[in-house]
Amino acid sequence: MTPRDRIASRRLYLVAGARGGGPGLEAFLDAALRGGVDVVQLRDKTLDDDALVAAARTFRTAADAHGALFVLNDRPDLVAACAADGVHVGQDDMAPAAARSIVGPDLIVGRSTHAPDQGAAADADPEVDYLAVGPVHATPTKPGRPAAGLEYVAWAAANVTTPWFAIGGIDAATLPAVVARGATRIVVVRSIGDAADPEAAARALRSGLEVPVG
């Protein structure tokens, strides 16, 4: 089964930076994955290419240990060097078709979307394997990006057939409203990344998602 085949079964997706690397990064990723994270993305704009590839080794090892997928943010050109399962591209990044031409037919290409027109375009694109839908709430990880709101989540639930993940300001407190609008998969950053106990935080989020995948 290829990474593209596996993405539909995933529920809890964590985006994280390199966090200084070393044992601290290893321990963090292991805890999050034990708690139920099943996709990890390396997103760290502070790193040069060599440092990104070095950090990716830790992500790859952790993902393999837990049967998770490992996605690289915005760098299809480094997917092979990072041994990643695919790449995530934003609206201002490389087009999915161009990313696909680099990563090949079996790896994942994910796409950020912020409104129904972008969601519809990504859903119709045969090169897109999953959509990120949001940000549901304004978030400091995307400064200046206005919230798409719960209405966009409800729209995606009613209209999108490609696997999609709600993203943006989702934590244990805001998750129930997102699930109520039809989300069955989420992407998180701070709610696990800033948690004193990443495993417990991941477990709580995973528990809140235990509804049938639509």
C-alpha positions in Angstrom: 0.0 0.0 0.0 1.4 3.4 -1.0 1.4 6.5 1.2 -1.3 7.9 -1.1 -3.4 4.9 -0.3 -2.8 5.3 3.5 -3.8 8.9 4.0 -7.5 8.4 3.9 -7.4 6.3 7.1 -5.5 9.0 9.1 -7.2 11.1 11.7 -4.8 13.2 13.8 -2.1 15.1 12.0 0.6 17.0 13.9 2.7 19.8 12.3 5.9 20.5 14.2 9.3 22.2 13.9 12.7 20.7 14.6 12.5 21.9 18.3 16.3 22.0 18.5 16.6 18.4 17.4 18.3 15.7 19.4 16.7 13.7 22.2 14.1 16.4 23.0 12.7 16.1 19.5 12.8 12.3 19.6 10.9 12.3 23.0 8.3 14.8 21.8 7.5 12.9 18.6 7.4 9.5 20.4 5.0 10.9 23.0 2.7 12.5 20.4 2.7 9.3 18.3 2.0 7.1 21.3 -1.0 9.3 22.1 -2.6 8.7 18.7 -1.0 11.1 16.1 -0.8 9.2 12.8 0.6 11.8 10.5 3.6 14.1 11.3 4.7 17.1 9.2 8.0 18.8 9.5 7.6 22.5 9.0 10.5 24.7 10.0 11.2 27.8 8.0 14.3 28.6 10.1 16.4 25.6 8.8 18.6 25.5 5.8 18.4 22.4 3.6 21.1 20.4 5.4 19.5 21.0 8.8 16.0 20.2 7.4 17.3 16.8 6.1 19.0 16.1 9.4 15.8 16.9 11.3 13.8 14.7 8.9 15.7 11.6 10.0 14.2 11.9 13.5 10.7 12.4 12.0 11.2 9.4 9.7 12.4 7.2 12.5 9.6 8.2 14.9 6.9 7.8 12.2 8.2 4.3 11.3 8.3 3.2 14.9 4.5 4.0 15.2 3.3 3.2 11.7 2.6 6.9 11.0 3.1 8.9 7.8 5.7 11.6 7.5 5.1 14.7 5.3 7.4 17.5 4.5 6.1 21.1 4.3 6.6 23.0 1.0 9.7 21.3 -0.2 9.0 18.7 -2.9 12.6 19.0 -4.0 13.7 17.6 -0.6 11.2 14.8 -0.2 13.5 12.1 -1.5 16.5 13.3 0.6 14.2 13.4 3.7 12.7 10.0 2.9 9.3 11.6 3.4 6.0 10.0 2.4 5.0 13.2 0.6 4.7 17.0 0.7 2.2 19.6 1.7 1.9 22.7 -0.4 0.0 26.0 0.4 -1.9 28.2 -1.9 1.2 30.4 -2.4 3.5 27.4 -2.9 4.2 25.1 -5.9 1.0 23.9 -7.7 0.0 20.3 -6.9 0.8 19.1 -10.4 4.3 20.5 -10.2 4.8 18.9 -6.8 3.5 15.6 -8.2 6.0 15.7 -11.0 8.8 15.9 -8.5 7.6 13.4 -5.8 6.3 10.8 -8.2 3.0 8.9 -8.4 3.0 7.0 -5.1 3.7 9.8 -2.6 1.3 12.2 -0.9 0.6 15.7 -2.1 -1.5 17.7 0.3 -3.0 21.2 -0.3 -4.0 24.0 2.0 -7.4 25.6 1.3 -9.1 28.6 3.0 -12.5 29.0 1.2 -15.0 27.0 -0.8 -13.6 28.0 -4.2 -10.1 26.7 -3.2 -11.6 23.6 -1.6 -13.6 22.8 -4.7 -10.5 23.3 -6.9 -8.4 21.0 -4.7 -11.1 18.4 -4.5 -11.3 18.3 -8.3 -7.5 18.1 -8.7 -6.4 14.4 -9.3 -3.0 15.3 -7.9 -4.3 16.3 -4.5 -4.5 13.5 -1.9 -5.8 15.5 1.0 -7.0 19.0 1.8 -6.4 21.1 4.9 -9.5 23.1 5.5 -9.1 26.3 7.5 -7.9 28.0 9.6 -11.1 27.3 11.5 -10.0 29.9 14.1 -7.3 32.6 13.8 -3.9 31.2 14.8 -0.5 32.7 15.5 1.1 30.0 13.4 -0.4 31.7 10.3 -0.2 35.4 11.1 -2.5 37.6 9.0 -4.6 34.7 7.8 -8.2 35.4 8.6 -10.3 32.6 10.1 -12.3 30.6 7.6 -14.7 29.6 10.4 -16.9 26.6 11.2 -19.0 27.4 8.1 -16.1 26.3 5.9 -15.8 23.0 7.8 -19.6 22.4 7.3 -19.2 23.2 3.6 -16.3 20.7 3.3 -18.3 18.0 5.1 -21.2 18.5 2.6 -19.1 18.9 -0.6 -15.6 17.5 -0.5 -15.0 13.8 -1.4 -11.1 13.9 -1.1 -9.9 13.2 2.4 -9.7 16.5 4.3 -8.5 17.7 7.7 -9.8 20.7 9.6 -7.0 23.0 10.8 -6.5 26.2 12.8 -6.8 26.8 16.5 -8.2 23.3 17.2 -7.7 22.0 20.8 -9.7 19.9 23.3 -12.0 22.8 23.9 -12.7 23.7 20.3 -12.8 20.2 18.9 -16.4 19.3 19.7 -17.8 22.1 17.6 -15.5 21.1 14.7 -16.6 17.5 14.9 -20.3 18.7 15.1 -19.8 20.4 11.8 -18.7 17.1 10.2 -14.9 17.0 10.6 -13.4 13.5 11.2 -9.8 14.5 10.7 -7.8 17.4 12.2 -4.4 19.0 11.9 -2.9 20.6 15.1 0.2 22.5 16.0 0.1 24.2 19.4 -2.4 22.0 21.2 0.2 19.2 21.2 3.3 21.2 20.5 2.9 23.4 23.5 1.4 20.8 25.9 3.2 19.9 29.1 2.2 16.2 28.3 2.1 15.7 24.5 1.0 12.2 24.8 -2.0 13.0 27.0 -2.9 16.0 24.7 -2.8 13.7 21.7 -4.8 11.1 23.4 -7.5 13.6 24.4 -7.8 14.9 20.8 -7.8 11.4 19.4 -10.6 10.4 21.7 -12.7 13.4 20.5 -12.3 12.2 16.9 -13.4 8.6 17.5 -16.4 8.8 15.1 -16.6 6.9 11.8 -14.5 8.4 9.0 -16.8 10.1 6.4 
